[in-house]
Each structure stands twice: as structure tokens, then as C-alpha cells.
Amino acid sequence: MIKVHHTPVLLDESLDYLITDKAGVYFEGTLGFGGHTEEILKRLNENAVLVSTDVDKTAFDHCKKLFDDESRIRLYNFNYSLIDVIAKIESIEFFDGVFVDLGVSSFQIDNASAGFTYSADAPLDMRMDKNLKLTAYDVINDFDEDNIAKIIYEYGEERNSRKIARQIVNARRINKIETTGELKKLILEITSERYQVKTLSRVFQAFRIHVNNELEFLKQFLNNSLKVLKSGGRLVLISYHSLEDRIVKEFFKYEQLSCVCPKEVPVCICEKEPRLKIITKKPIPPSEAEVGLNRRARSAKLRVAEKI
């Protein structure tokens, strides 16, 4: 088994909201290396069931060995958006709670060969699920300037997206851009020293989100989760950047509404019924003490809603 150092974020806060029945059936959409998983199992009794999934084969294989003797857990190497499919396979009608930590694990970030980080030189890959065909190399070397700029702007929220896209396209006319180090060098050449770290983080994030189709999978998951969450069950999500958090926030707000008719319509005709009650009026951030121990937790936001 590989040695993994991974500190689960907002551990007590998320599980305090999640677990309402110690004998319940729970879904964990991002297994990772088992940090939250171990604590969930500690809080459940011998009659409980935990279904956990992750597309990362390294993480999945690690947890298969880690929980080899644990009869209460069911592990899947599936995308978490397939929560309804997994429920059918397991003959589970409803989950008592659903939990997802949307962060990229410390192991993935620090593992140079995955190509997620600009801190080490590696092939441009960035796929969490190696079954996906599109890699960061394909995007950077084959997409046109407009599409590259759009990806960097929309998924990285980077103001200099057009300038960076033009730099990439001009460079690849001479030689293909093959590694994270080559991409980093191109970005640094046109970025002032003051903004280099932020710009690199945004650009690498943008390509990773696009390659893994992260935001679309999140939207699919949110819709599918309500099909298999029982009344009174909790939906608990930890996000790490504004794009994810905005999707979760807007989904919760919409599903809490009892009417979506235009204001000019005097009587409700939409027949919409609320499906969620928001539990956390504002997102819960990690404490200063947690951020002090784990700097990567600093951008985390916890949101919780309950199925009506």
C-alpha cells in the first residue's frame, strides 16, 4: 500500500451535520484516501452501510486494501455523479446522508506524474480518471486560441486569459508544449512577479477543471442525489473555489423555493415544490487553528441542506 499523507478538511463539522442515524445508509462521493471515510465509520454502528466512490484508481486501490476487513463499506471506482446508478446496483432506495469533498487530494497535487501541479515538471495530463480521453496536452496543443482563452477565463477567472492563450498558441507553432514545466515557463514570461503564483494556480486549475469536466459532473451529481436522498437526509458538500461554491449555493437556493414564477404573474402557476431546506445560511469555513495546521484548507467552504 502506498504511503499517503492527507488531512481531511472540516472533518468534525461536516460529519456532525451528515450523520443523523448511526445505523443509517450513507454515500461518500469522493473517497480519496479515506480520511473522512475512516471517521464516518467510527461514528456509525455495526448495522450501518457506507457506499464510497472515486474515479482516481490509485485512491480506489489504496482504500480497497485499507478497508479490506470492513464489512460495512461498499467501494466503487465510479464518478460520484452516478450516485443514482450506484444506489440501484446496491438495491438502496434512499440514503440517510450524502457527503462530498470536492477538493483535489494532497497526494494528487503533490504527485508530479499526474501533472496537476506547476511545482514539478511532468507530462501534461491532469486526468483524475485515466479512462478519460482528453488530456491537458490535447487542450493546450490542439484547441484554438479563443477556446483556450475561454477555458482560462471561465474556469480560472484569470483576467489575462487572452494574453496567456496567445502566448501558448505562438509557442506551440515552434514546438509542442509537452510538460507542466514548459507551460509554467510560458506563463511566467508574460506575468509580473507579483502575480505569478496566483496566475499559475488559476491557469492550472482551469485546465484541470476542463479536462475532468468537473463542473458538469457536479451539476449532474446534485440533481441525481435528490433522487436517492431520503426525507430528512442531509446533503453535505465541501467546495474549494468560487465556481463550485456558486453552483452548490444556487442549487440549494433554487431547490428551497416554492415558486419560480416571474414577479409580474399575480398567482403562482409554476407548481414548483421545495425539495430542500438550507441548514447553513452561510458557508462554514475552517477555523484559524485548522488553517494553521493545514494551509490547503484555507479556501474550503461547507454547505449543508436537508431533503424535505
WOMODA-V634588 format. One line per field, one symbol per residue. psi: psi as a letter, one per 40 degrees, with the letter a starting at -180 (. if undefined). Layout:
psi = ???
This chain:
psi = hihhhhhiifddddddddheheeahihhegdbfeddddddddeiaeeihhhiihdhddddddddddfdeheeihhifiheefdddddddefhdiidihhhheihiddddehdddfdieeihiigcehdheeidhidddddediiddddddddddeefhdfdddddddddddeddiihdiddddddddddehiddeddddddddddddddddefddddddddddddddehiheiihhhhieidddddddddddddeeiehfiidehdhhedfhhieihhdhdiihiiiddddddgdeedeihhihihh.
